[in-house]
Amino acid sequence: MNKQFALSKFIRIAATTAAITTSGALGVAAQEVVTLKFGSFVGPTSFLNTDIFEPWFEKIENESNGTLKIEFVTGGASAKPQEVFDAVRAGIIDIGWSITAYNPGRFDAAGVVELPMLAGGSAEVSVAVAGLHDQGLIDGMDSVRVLGIAGADIARLHHSADVTGLSDFSGIKIRAAGGVLSAMIEKIGGVAVGLPAPSIAESLAKNVVDASANDWFALEGFRLIDVTKTHVDISLGTAGVYLVMNKSSFDKLPDAAKAAFENNPSMAFAEYWGSTLEEESLRVRGVVAELDDHKIITPTEAELADWQVAADEVIAEWVENTEGGAEILQAYKDNLGAYRAEN
């Protein structure tokens, strides 16, 4: 699927320019070309922009018959990660993406992806949570047009020091995104600290936190590889991802541009995002495994058994504290099972 969408940046620029300058030949008046601002809080050279969002929006541009252009505003210049949803809703930017956990208590159902010891990678997580959206089980999104619901890759534990196992994560400060992961960290004796992804590396370097729960991708994507030494390969859940659009911005689009978005629904984005991100995460894991000053630890069965007890408690608490929690959790598990059966 990655190859289906991944066109070069140079082709993207050329195709967009051609759509504008030759619009008469295409039967599209110049004034009908609409430019939408897309806010991405990661830097312009981030893999998420260059290898996921650029090819994705290029596909939509190409399917709009020259009526649409997406302008990237990167590095948080348009809105901070926790401000993205409201910035889109208010029309400050037309489209934006962020992490659901950055707004605690707002997207409760999406928090199911944060539950530990359930999923193995972003490909299955993304399809499973997109399925929940299609089933009408994702809350908090009614005020915007949802272009995509997905999940980051699975969080692992990354320590700034040379440690020996899971026991070394007790009694230390660990960056965790979202209430569910924070609860898991606290149950195993750690101190959970909430930080946006762009702030993690600096916080590790300055000993604000001792470790971080992140996917493999973050080691390169957010430069954590420079400030960590030990990595524990354990499934701690992940974070929900949303890609949303201002409703008025969509309503004002030419019909061809509307159709381009409609023909690339949330599930299609989830399949593309999930498989592309998981492939990149596995590549980064391979890079880390080859570094002499880093080590990857696989927990013992005894260690995993202790953490499973904590995970079961966290899952039970989430179900109890989330409206419709039992239904959401069962649907999520069913969606994961369906994905695994087909792949």
C-alpha positions as CSV (number, residue, x, y, z in Angstrom):
1,M,0.0,0.0,0.0
2,N,2.9,2.3,0.7
3,K,4.1,2.0,-3.0
4,Q,0.6,2.8,-4.2
5,F,0.7,6.3,-2.7
6,A,4.3,7.2,-2.4
7,L,5.2,9.6,-5.2
8,S,8.3,11.8,-5.0
9,K,8.1,15.3,-3.6
10,F,9.3,16.7,-6.9
11,I,6.5,15.0,-8.8
12,R,4.0,16.4,-6.3
13,I,5.2,20.0,-6.8
14,A,5.2,19.6,-10.6
15,A,1.8,18.1,-10.7
16,T,0.3,20.8,-8.4
17,T,1.9,23.6,-10.5
18,A,0.7,22.0,-13.7
19,A,-2.8,21.8,-12.3
20,I,-2.8,25.5,-11.6
21,T,-1.1,26.8,-14.7
22,T,-2.9,24.6,-17.2
23,S,-6.3,24.7,-15.5
24,G,-7.9,26.1,-18.7
25,A,-6.8,23.0,-20.6
26,L,-8.3,20.8,-17.9
27,G,-11.6,22.7,-18.0
28,V,-11.0,24.1,-14.5
29,A,-11.0,27.9,-14.0
30,A,-8.1,29.2,-12.0
31,Q,-10.4,30.7,-9.3
32,E,-11.8,27.2,-8.6
33,V,-8.4,25.9,-7.3
34,V,-8.8,25.9,-3.5
35,T,-5.8,25.9,-1.2
36,L,-6.3,24.3,2.2
37,K,-3.8,24.8,5.1
38,F,-2.7,21.6,6.8
39,G,-1.2,22.0,10.3
40,S,1.4,19.4,11.3
41,F,3.2,19.9,14.5
42,V,6.2,17.8,13.5
43,G,9.1,19.4,11.5
44,P,9.1,19.6,7.7
45,T,11.6,16.8,7.3
46,S,9.8,14.4,9.7
47,F,9.0,11.0,8.2
48,L,5.4,11.6,9.2
49,N,5.2,14.6,6.8
50,T,7.5,13.4,4.0
51,D,6.4,9.7,3.8
52,I,2.9,9.7,5.1
53,F,1.1,13.0,4.9
54,E,2.7,14.4,1.7
55,P,2.0,11.2,-0.4
56,W,-1.5,10.9,1.1
57,F,-2.5,14.5,0.3
58,E,-0.8,14.3,-3.1
59,K,-3.1,11.4,-3.9
60,I,-6.1,13.5,-2.9
61,E,-4.9,16.5,-4.9
62,N,-4.4,14.3,-8.0
63,E,-7.9,12.9,-7.7
64,S,-9.4,16.4,-7.4
65,N,-9.1,17.2,-11.1
66,G,-6.8,20.2,-10.3
67,T,-9.3,21.9,-7.9
68,L,-7.3,21.3,-4.7
69,K,-4.0,22.2,-3.2
70,I,-2.8,21.3,0.3
71,E,-0.4,23.8,1.9
72,F,1.7,22.4,4.8
73,V,2.3,24.5,7.9
74,T,4.8,22.4,9.9
75,G,6.6,22.5,13.2
76,G,3.7,23.6,15.3
77,A,3.5,27.0,13.6
78,S,-0.2,26.8,13.3
79,A,-1.1,25.1,16.6
80,K,0.5,23.2,19.4
81,P,-0.3,19.5,19.5
82,Q,-2.9,19.9,22.2
83,E,-4.5,22.9,20.3
84,V,-4.9,21.3,16.9
85,F,-8.4,20.0,17.3
86,D,-9.8,23.4,18.4
87,A,-7.7,25.2,15.8
88,V,-9.4,23.1,13.1
89,R,-12.8,23.4,14.6
90,A,-12.5,27.2,14.7
91,G,-11.1,27.4,11.1
92,I,-7.7,28.7,12.1
93,I,-6.4,25.9,10.0
94,D,-8.4,23.8,7.5
95,I,-6.9,20.4,8.3
96,G,-4.8,19.1,11.2
97,W,-3.6,16.0,12.9
98,S,-2.6,15.2,16.5
99,I,-2.8,12.6,19.3
100,T,-6.1,12.0,21.1
101,A,-4.3,11.6,24.5
102,Y,-3.1,15.2,24.3
103,N,-6.7,16.3,25.3
104,P,-7.5,14.1,28.3
105,G,-11.2,13.4,28.8
106,R,-12.2,14.5,25.4
107,F,-11.9,11.4,23.2
108,D,-12.6,8.7,25.8
109,A,-13.5,5.9,23.4
110,A,-10.2,6.4,21.4
111,G,-8.4,5.6,24.6
112,V,-9.0,1.9,24.0
113,V,-5.9,1.8,21.9
114,E,-3.9,2.9,24.9
115,L,-4.8,-0.4,26.8
116,P,-1.7,-2.5,27.4
117,M,-0.8,-6.0,26.3
118,L,-3.5,-6.2,23.6
119,A,-2.1,-5.2,20.2
120,G,1.2,-5.8,18.5
121,G,1.6,-3.0,15.9
122,S,0.2,0.1,14.3
123,A,-1.2,-1.7,11.3
124,E,-3.7,-3.7,13.2
125,V,-4.3,-1.0,15.8
126,S,-5.1,1.6,13.1
127,V,-7.6,-0.6,11.2
128,A,-9.2,-1.7,14.5
129,V,-9.8,1.9,15.8
130,A,-10.9,3.1,12.3
131,G,-13.4,0.3,12.5
132,L,-14.7,1.7,15.8
133,H,-15.2,5.0,14.1
134,D,-17.1,3.4,11.3
135,Q,-19.2,1.6,13.9
136,G,-20.1,5.0,15.5
137,L,-18.2,4.2,18.7
138,I,-15.6,7.0,18.7
139,D,-16.8,10.1,20.6
140,G,-15.8,13.8,20.6
141,M,-15.4,14.2,16.8
142,D,-18.9,15.6,15.9
143,S,-17.7,19.2,15.5
144,V,-15.3,18.4,12.7
145,R,-15.1,16.2,9.6
146,V,-13.0,13.1,10.3
147,L,-10.5,12.3,7.5
148,G,-8.7,9.7,9.5
149,I,-8.6,7.8,12.8
150,A,-5.6,5.6,13.4
151,G,-3.0,4.6,16.1
152,A,0.6,5.3,16.6
153,D,2.9,2.2,16.8
154,I,3.0,0.3,20.0
155,A,4.8,1.9,22.9
156,R,7.9,0.2,24.3
157,L,10.0,1.3,27.2
158,H,13.2,3.3,26.6
159,H,15.6,4.1,29.4
160,S,18.3,6.8,29.4
161,A,20.7,4.5,31.3
162,D,22.1,1.0,31.0
163,V,19.6,-1.1,32.9
164,T,18.9,-4.8,33.1
165,G,15.1,-5.3,33.0
166,L,11.6,-4.3,33.8
167,S,12.4,-4.0,37.6
168,D,14.6,-0.9,36.8
169,F,11.5,1.0,35.7
170,S,10.1,1.0,39.2
171,G,10.5,4.3,41.2
172,I,11.6,6.4,38.2
173,K,10.0,9.1,36.1
174,I,8.6,7.8,32.8
175,R,7.1,9.9,30.1
176,A,3.7,8.6,29.2
177,A,1.0,9.9,26.8
178,G,-2.6,9.6,28.1
179,G,-4.3,8.5,31.3
180,V,-4.3,4.8,30.5
181,L,-0.6,4.4,29.9
182,S,0.1,6.7,32.9
183,A,-2.1,4.4,35.1
184,M,-0.1,1.4,33.8
185,I,3.2,3.1,34.6
186,E,2.0,3.9,38.1
187,K,0.8,0.4,38.8
188,I,4.3,-1.0,38.1
189,G,5.8,1.6,40.5
190,G,6.9,4.3,38.1
191,V,6.0,8.0,38.1
192,A,4.1,9.0,35.0
193,V,5.0,12.4,33.4
194,G,2.9,13.8,30.5
195,L,4.9,15.4,27.7
196,P,4.2,16.1,24.0
197,A,6.4,14.1,21.7
198,P,8.6,17.0,20.5
199,S,9.6,17.7,24.2
200,I,10.7,14.2,25.1
201,A,14.4,14.2,23.9
202,E,15.2,17.4,25.8
203,S,13.5,16.2,28.9
204,L,15.5,12.9,28.9
205,A,18.7,14.9,28.3
206,K,18.0,17.2,31.2
207,N,16.9,14.3,33.5
208,V,13.4,15.7,33.8
209,V,12.4,12.1,33.1
210,D,14.5,8.9,33.3
211,A,12.7,6.9,30.6
212,S,9.9,7.2,28.0
213,A,7.2,4.9,26.7
214,N,7.2,5.4,22.9
215,D,7.1,3.4,19.8
216,W,10.3,2.5,17.9
217,F,9.6,5.2,15.3
218,A,10.1,7.9,18.0
219,L,13.7,7.0,18.5
220,E,14.6,8.5,15.1
221,G,11.4,10.6,14.5
222,F,11.8,12.5,17.7
223,R,15.6,11.9,18.2
224,L,15.3,9.7,21.3
225,I,18.0,7.5,20.0
226,D,20.5,10.1,21.1
227,V,19.4,10.2,24.7
228,T,18.5,6.5,25.5
229,K,20.5,3.4,26.0
230,T,18.2,0.5,27.0
231,H,15.0,-0.6,25.3
232,V,12.5,-3.1,26.6
233,D,10.4,-4.8,23.9
234,I,7.0,-4.9,25.6
235,S,3.6,-4.0,24.3
236,L,2.3,-1.1,26.4
237,G,-0.5,0.1,24.1
238,T,-0.4,3.1,21.9
239,A,-2.0,6.5,21.3
240,G,-4.9,7.4,19.1
241,V,-4.3,9.6,16.1
242,Y,-6.8,11.8,14.4
243,L,-6.8,13.7,11.0
244,V,-9.6,16.2,10.9
245,M,-11.0,18.9,8.7
246,N,-13.0,22.1,9.4
247,K,-16.6,21.4,8.3
248,S,-17.1,24.8,6.6
249,S,-13.8,24.3,4.7
250,F,-15.1,21.1,3.3
251,D,-18.5,22.4,2.4
252,K,-17.0,25.2,0.4
253,L,-15.0,22.9,-1.8
254,P,-15.7,22.2,-5.5
255,D,-17.5,19.0,-6.1
256,A,-14.4,17.3,-7.5
257,A,-12.4,18.2,-4.4
258,K,-15.2,16.9,-2.1
259,A,-15.2,13.6,-4.1
260,A,-11.5,13.2,-3.7
261,F,-11.8,13.3,0.1
262,E,-14.9,11.1,0.1
263,N,-13.1,8.5,-2.1
264,N,-10.3,8.3,0.5
265,P,-12.2,7.6,3.8
266,S,-11.0,7.1,7.3
267,M,-10.4,3.4,6.9
268,A,-8.3,3.9,3.8
269,F,-6.1,6.4,5.7
270,A,-5.8,4.0,8.7
271,E,-4.6,1.2,6.4
272,Y,-2.1,3.5,4.8
273,W,-0.9,5.2,7.9
274,G,-0.7,2.0,10.0
275,S,1.2,-0.2,7.5
276,T,3.6,2.6,6.6
277,L,4.4,3.6,10.2
278,E,4.8,0.0,11.3
279,E,7.3,-0.7,8.5
280,E,9.3,2.4,9.5
281,S,9.2,1.4,13.2
282,L,10.6,-2.1,12.4
283,R,13.3,-0.5,10.3
284,V,14.3,1.8,13.3
285,R,14.3,-1.2,15.6
286,G,16.7,-2.9,13.3
287,V,19.0,0.2,13.4
288,V,18.9,0.3,17.2
289,A,19.7,-3.5,17.4
290,E,22.9,-2.8,15.5
291,L,24.2,-0.1,17.7
292,D,27.0,-1.1,20.2
293,D,26.0,1.4,22.8
294,H,22.3,0.4,22.8
295,K,20.6,-2.9,23.9
296,I,17.2,-4.3,23.4
297,I,15.8,-6.5,26.2
298,T,13.1,-9.1,25.8
299,P,11.2,-9.5,29.1
300,T,11.2,-12.9,30.8
301,E,7.9,-14.8,31.2
302,A,8.0,-14.1,34.9
303,E,8.3,-10.3,34.3
304,L,5.6,-10.4,31.7
305,A,3.3,-12.2,34.1
306,D,3.7,-9.5,36.8
307,W,3.0,-6.8,34.2
308,Q,0.0,-8.7,32.9
309,V,-1.6,-8.5,36.3
310,A,-1.1,-4.7,36.2
311,A,-2.4,-4.6,32.7
312,D,-5.6,-6.5,33.5
313,E,-6.3,-4.0,36.4
314,V,-5.8,-1.0,34.1
315,I,-8.1,-2.5,31.5
316,A,-10.8,-3.3,34.0
317,E,-10.6,0.3,35.4
318,W,-10.8,1.7,31.9
319,V,-14.0,-0.3,31.2
320,E,-15.6,0.8,34.4
321,N,-14.7,4.5,34.0
322,T,-15.6,4.8,30.3
323,E,-19.2,5.1,29.0
324,G,-19.9,2.1,26.9
325,G,-16.4,0.8,27.8
326,A,-17.3,-2.9,27.7
327,E,-18.9,-2.6,24.2
328,I,-16.0,-0.5,22.9
329,L,-13.3,-2.9,24.3
330,Q,-15.1,-6.0,22.8
331,A,-15.5,-4.3,19.4
332,Y,-11.8,-3.3,19.5
333,K,-10.8,-6.9,20.3
334,D,-13.1,-8.2,17.6
335,N,-11.6,-5.8,15.0
336,L,-8.1,-6.8,16.0
337,G,-9.1,-10.4,15.6
338,A,-10.6,-9.8,12.2
339,Y,-7.5,-8.0,11.0
340,R,-5.3,-10.9,12.2
341,A,-7.5,-13.4,10.5
342,E,-7.1,-11.6,7.2
343,N,-3.4,-10.9,7.4
